[in-house]
Amino acid sequence: MQELPLTIPSGKKIYFASDFHFGVPDHVTSLTREKKVISWLDSIRADASAIFLMGDLFDFWFEYRKAVPKGFTRFLGRLAEFQDSGIDVHLFTGNHDLWMFDYLPMEIGAKIYKDPVVLYVGNQKLLIGHGDGLGPGDPTYKYLKMVFTSPITQWLFARLHPNLGIALAQRWSRNSRISNMKLEEKFQGEDREFLLTWCKETEKKIHHDYYIFGHRHLVLDLKVGDNSRYINLGEWVHFSPYAVYDGMNLELKSF
């Protein structure tokens, strides 16, 4: 698992958010959400040393060699401004946008992660990632993820004309759970929270102060061990949650 040492300058903080799902359910609604995310980014600019956006930023994303999906220019432009001003931008791929390759690193300087990462901040360790494919259950998705991350699958999809490939993927994304949720997902209890189960199993092997994930579309702050917590960042289609970390304490907030 990749390890990433970070230093937070005095008076600065690290921010986390996840699951913007830009693109659904329609252009107008997505654009409104994008502008809200931009407002949030502007509100944290003054004291942010780094931001971690934890996957499913787009409801679909695929980088052809000479083309990317249209839209999201305000969001991508703001990330470029952050990176250019010295605020490090870290992006995780999620199950909806796992086909990020070199476009965003080249164009805006963002760092892309496809697997969980361990952050070292002072004496604390934070294990962070999108969260898909971890924990027990969901064998169908785990198989699909293996297929979709295969270089052969990616090569074959790239052979489709962008007009066809992107249209097919966008039609598929309209059937996703986030596109069709009328109310937020419900917490079913700690024993059925698969990411919490994964965190507890990991904690038995090695201690982490915080486990931070997205994917579940629920805002959660649950105990893993005596000095360890599992944080889920929720989603921005219906709400606007985020987390802020000062090097010692992490707090969940809503914009």
N, C-alpha and C positions, 0 to 999 in steps of 0.2 A: 504494500500500500504506500502510495507516495506520501512523503513527509514535507511539510512546508513551514519553515520557521518564519514568524512575523514579529515585528516590533511595532508597537503602537506609540507614536510620538505623544508627548504630554499634551493633554487637552483634546486629543483626537479619539475616534471610535471606529469600530468596524460594524458595518451594517449587513444584514442578511434579509433576503426576500426570495419568494419562489412562486411559480405557477401563475404567471400573468396570462398565459394562453391567448396571446394576441392572434387575432384572426377569426375568433368565434364570439358570438353566434353569427354575426354579420359585420360588414365593414363599419357602419356607423357606430354600433355599440363598441366594437373593438377600438375604434379611434378615440372614443370618449374615455375608455379605460387607459389607452396609451397616454393621453394628455394628463390623466390623474397620476399615472406613474411618473411622468415628467415632473409634475408638481412636487411629488414626494422626493424625487432625486434632487430637485432644486432646494428643498427644505433641509436636506442633510449635507449639502455640499460644504458648508462652512467647517464642519468638524469631522468629516469622514476622511479616514486615512486609506480605507479600502472598502469595496463593496463585493459581496458574494451573492450572485443570483443563481439560485439552486435548481435550475432546470424547468422545462416546459414553459419557457419564456414565450415561445411561439407554439401555436397548436399544430403547425406543421412547418418543417424547415428541411430543405434539401439543397445542397450546393452543387449545381452543375459546374463544369469547368469554366463556363463563360456566362452563367446566369444564376441568380438567386431569386426567391420569391419576392414579388413586388410588395411595397409598403414598409411600415415601421421606421420611416426615415427620421421622425422626431426622436424616437427612442434610441436608435443607433447613433444619431448625431450627438445626443446628450452623453452617451457612453464614451464616444470619442473625445468629447470635451473633458470629461472626468479624467480619462487616461492622459490626455495632453497636459492637464493641470497638475498631474502628480498623484491623483487618486487611483490606485490600482483597481482594475476591473477584472473580476474572476467570474467565469461563467461555467456552469455545469450543464452537461447535456441531460435531458430528461427522456422519458419514453416517447414524447411527441416531437422532440427536436434532436434526436440522437444522431442525425446526419449533419452535424456541424463539423467542418473540417478546418481549412486554413483561411477562409474568407475574413472572419472577424478578427483573428490574430493579425492578419496582414493589414486590414483596413483601419482598425481602431486600436490595435495593440492589446486586446483582451487576451487573457490566458484561459484556455479551454481545458476542462477536466471531464473525462468520461467515466471515472470510477471515484469512489470515496477517497478523501484526502484527510490526513491528520495534520491539523494546525498546531504548532507549538508557539504559544504566546506567553513569555515569561515562564512561570512554573506550571502553567496549565496546558492541557491537551484537549483539543476539540476534534472530534471525528465528524466530518461533514460530507454530505452528498445529496443526490436527488432522492434516493431511497427505493427506486424501482428494482425489483428482482431480489431484494434482500428478505431474509426471514422465511418462515415456513409457508407452504401453500402456493397457489397460483402457478401450477406447472405449465398451463397453457401459455401464459404471458412469458414465462422464463424461456420457453421453447421459441416463441416468436421473437423475443429479443435476440436470442442466439442467431436466428435466421436473419433478422434485420441488420445486425452488426457484422454479418459475414461480408468480406470484401467481394465475394461473388455476387451476392444479392445487390450490393451497392453498385457494382459495375453494370449489372443487368438493368437496374432502374435508370442509371445514367444514360442508357441507350435510348430510352423513351424521349421524345421531343418534350421540352419543358412545358409547352402548352398542355400536353396530354398528361405527363407525369404529375405536375403540380395540381391539375384539375382533379385527377383521380384521388390523390392524397387528401385534398381539401374536402372532397365528398365523403371520404372515409372518416375524416376528423369530425364532420358534423354529427356522426353517430357516437362520438365519445361521451363518456359520463359527464364531463364538465359542460359540454354543449347542451345537454338535455336536463341538467339539474335545475329544478324549480326552487328547491330548498337546499340548504347545505347538507352534506353527509352527516350522519349521526355517529357519535362515538359509541361503540358497542361493548366497552369495558376493556380493562387492561389485559385480560386473558385472551382477547381476540384482536389486540393491536399487534400486528405481525412485526412492525418495526421495533416496538418496545421489546418483544421477545428476542429479536436479533440483537438489540443493544444489551440486554441482560446476559445473553450468551457470550457476547464479545467482552463484556465487563468482567466476566469470570476469568478471562485469559489475560487481559491487560486493562488497566484503569484509564478512563477518559473522564474529564470533568463535565464535558457536554457532548451530546450526540445531537446534531442539527440536520434535519432533513425536510424535504417538501413531499410532493407526490400524493400525500394522503388527503389533501384539501381540508384538513382539520387543523385548527390551532390547538396545540397540545403542549403541556408542560408537565411531564410525569417523572416520578422518581425511578431511577435505574438501580442505584446503590446508595450507600450512606452519603456519599459525596459526589454523586453523579446524576445528571438529569438528561432526559430525552425531550428535545424541543422539536415540534413540527410547526412549520411556518405558514400553513394554510394556503389559501388561494385568493386571487384578486378579481375573479369574475363576479363574485357576490360581495366580497369584503376587501379590506386593504391592510392586511397584517404585515408586520415586519419585526425583526429583532435587532437590538443594538447591544454591542458588547464593548466594555471599556478596558478589557484586559484582566478583569477579576469577576465581574458580574454581568450576566446576560439578562435582558428584559424584553419581553414581548410587548409590542405596542400596536396601535391601529392608527392609520393616517386618515 
